[in-house]
């Protein structure tokens, strides 16, 4: 599962080691990743695959990142993050004037790149981060709604948080303490059996009489399986 599923990113850099590192990291985050090692290939891939975000190195042989950025903005309004090893303000201004949405100076942390990617997606395609399809479930985090097999479930705020936690961790066994910490919070001072009460309510709303969706693993916790 990933909230990034279905989001396409094109990486453009002439250094194979950087491409491989970023490709592996972004794929592990659930993104669909495309790569190009030169400007012309990048332009062609944008036309063919229409990525949501392009991460574009400035210093490339032949067609540099500035020229690629200029051409991309003529093709589609794709979110563009430019990468450079130079700290010159002039370079950053030039890229932004050509239509780049963001600028990062090498070396940078992967976590910062990830945060900037999400910022660009929120600005350009806010719907992509708010709705997630997971098996028979659809989670709309912006509206705080969950549908099961295309039927909208009537959930309280706590039921929404609990079901979202279970579904987004489907296939994993979640203990009661884990559920309490992540749904009710670390400072919750009530009884653990509150989890059982809410699980029972969710099963009723999912018509899960045989516990095939939310399974109980005695002594371990609960696990959501897609049936």
Secondary structure, DSSP 8 states (H G I E B T S, - for coil): --TTTT-EEEEE-S-HHHHHHHHHHHHHTT-EEEEESSHHHHHHHHHHH--SEEEEES--SSS-HHHHHHHHHHH---EEEEEES---HHHHHHHHHTT-SEEEESS--HHHHHHHHHHHHHHH-HHHHHEEEETTEEEETTTTEEEETTEE----HHHHHHHHHHHHTTTS-B-HHHHIIIII-TT--S-THHHHHHHHHHHHHTT-TT-SSEEEETTTEEEE---
